[in-house]
Amino acid sequence: MSKALDGIRILDFTHVQSGPTCTQLLAWLGADVIKVERPGVGDATRKQLVDVEGVDSLYFTMLNHNKRSLTLNSKHETGKQVLERLVKKCDVLVENFAPGALDRMGFGWDRIQELNPRMIMASVKGFGPGPYEDCKVYENVAQCAGGSASTTGFHDGLPMVTGAQIGDSGTGLGLALGITAALLQREKTGRGQRVLAPMQDSVLNLCRVKLRDQQRLAHGPLTEYSQHGEGVEFGEATPRAGNDSGGGQPGRILKCIGWERDPNSYTYFITQAAAWPKICEVIGKPEWKDNPDYATPPARLPRLNEVFDEIEKWTLTKTKYEVMDICNPLDIPVGPILSMKELADEPSLRETGTIVEVDHPERGKYLTVGCPIKLSDSKVEVTRSPLLGEHTDEILADVLEYSADEIAEIRESGAI
Ligand code: COA
């Protein structure tokens, strides 16, 4: 079976998480991704959070599947010549170096265009143009600067970062979309272009409901926020909303059987307006269906604590899976709080390739996430991450068409 991005060659100058997420997605969709790494060093994540001594970390392996690794010192004279040849042979250059690093290497946008006018040059940076454009940025900085931390957590607690890597992996996903769009446009124009995905912008984009609420605040309190029912006044900015849902249907995380022993024995429960009569029946409060204090969403808003306390009395008599089994047939939206252990063991996620077991020559078998986007005509097969420089000779010979003698000379020079 062919793959969506068959024939597209990516010069992958990415490291850590945001850029590698993007190029891994492109590799899963069929692109030939050549990861360029510093000789003897490689991507810093190879040696971060090491769980098995002497072996590439899971941090690295889980971000670099389906790629080939080429070691190259891009600051070495011979290395620069090899890199020029690579630029001419590739369709896309993806990088997430600190601002200015590529220019310092001598491969800024002007030079890239000179070498290959069809080249798409895609970058992740912490910030877009503006006062902070020169800053180095990691995940949590982006979550803080993009509005996620100020709106996550409880209103009387600290700002919180989320476990989902929205700054890194979220930005990488957006960059991959920008690259595929640029590839499509190149079909018509014949020209490459620059694609930029700043992490702050990506996080803010994912926080749009909080920017929505910022503007609603000018017209009165946010009545669906729990703090409204608790009589806590709103300040100038969108507050942290705990586990309130971000939409118009109030929701909460509620305890289930065993919550005292199991930190994930909880369910998310949404009091969707359309399901209200069924919710009243299920929790044993049929009288709420017609009681004007509870019958409509606006009437319930000041009483959300009482409403959810009653619902929790019911969920406390069930496991999170029983809540799901009872509510789903009634179209009452609920979701069990699933642990990483439960997700890793879930057979349906293995069947769809969302969680995959991969075999690695040095570490053996391990689990990783597979492609979250499913194409019916472009099947994803997740293959292991490359060892450092594993494909250097192969790429120099097959892609760059160096002879064996030339490769030996390049090696002699210390550039690879
Ligand atoms: N050969 C020679 N030199 C290489 C090289 C190679 N193959 N690959 C990288 N280098 C050099 C770079 O040119 C740079 O040199 P310079 O500082 O002299 O210009 C140097 O290695 C380090 O690059 P840098 O990007 O500054 O790494 P860092 O570890 O100091 O910073 C980040 C890491 C992630 C903070 C930074 O890259 C960054 O802010 N990136 C953009 C935002 C981003 O993607 N953040 C999320 C990361 S998950």
Boltz pocket constraint, residues with backbone or C-beta under 6 A from the ligand:
constraints:
  - pocket:
      binder: B
      contacts: [[A, 15], [A, 16], [A, 17], [A, 18], [A, 19], [A, 36], [A, 37], [A, 38], [A, 39], [A, 72], [A, 73], [A, 74], [A, 75], [A, 96], [A, 97], [A, 98], [A, 99], [A, 100], [A, 101], [A, 102], [A, 104], [A, 105], [A, 124], [A, 125], [A, 126], [A, 135], [A, 136], [A, 137], [A, 138], [A, 139], [A, 168]]
      max_distance: 6.0
